[in-house]
Amino acid sequence: MKYRLICTDLDGTLLTDDKKVKESDREALRWAARQGIQIALVTSRMPAVTEPIAKALGIPLMIACNGGSCIMEGGTYLHAQYLSVETLKEIYESIKPLKIPLSIYRDRQWFVTEKDRFVTEEEKIVQYSAELISVEELIPKWKKEGKGPNKLLVGAETTLVEKIYQLLQNRQDVEIARTSPNHLDIFPKGINKGTALCIICEKKGIRKEETIAFGDQEPDIPMLEEASLSIAMGNAIDKLKEKADFITKTNNESGVAYALTRYLNMDIKII
């Protein structure tokens, strides 16, 4: 099989626990790019904190950010999808009594209704500061523009995340996924990492039979289900491993490079 597209998640997959890219993984992706294989970073991160990682890899690639709701190549949008302003308002009002900050992502911007330890921890991880806003003031402005955010995020104790999940799971206008026990992502209906892979294939004239996908968490499952070759990291959740064609080494052990040497017959040293 000749593969033409590699889609990889970032956190827990291409990135180590200390948020670095292992040199073996970097070299493996560079080798693949030299063979004409296209690379896409498919992540729940926003563009502004994904672009530095993409740049550091030193190869042309695509980024599918905010869970796949905005897909870019060379700074140009290939696709973008947004929640409605009404959906934003309803979700904000439904979780407001719980006194939990709501993170609101739109293109390269990150807004937050207030800052708690979950927000400040996220700021440290992505090395980017969220902008404090009032949803009541934001809604009229965005209503005039006719579009809302690409993604909403709730960070809280596990019991509260589960409560919010139960609260929102029957909505027909959103997709919901847990990125960790303490984080819940909310995307436009029909958007997930699997649809991102399909959109990239359509834009680039690539068949799904020519794709490889790497992941470790629940939001990666749709992407692995769509890809021809699905690879779970050694540190992946069990639910994702059950969907995978192959379980590679962990994100701290150059798991991406290890799998690519197996399936692409590349000869690089794994360190």
Protein Blocks (a to p, Z undefined) as FASTA:
>chain_A
ZZfbdcddfehplpcfkopacfklmmmmmmmmmnopacddddfbdfklmmmmmmmnopac
dddeehipacceehiafbdcdddfklmmmmmmmmmmnopacdddehjbccdfbdcfklmm
mmmmnopacddddfklmmmmmmmnopacfbdcddddfklmmmmmmmmmmpckbccddfbf
kbccdddehiafklmmmmmmmmnopafklcccddfbfklmmmmmmpmbdcddfkbcfklm
mmpmbdcddfklommmmmmmmmnopacddZZ
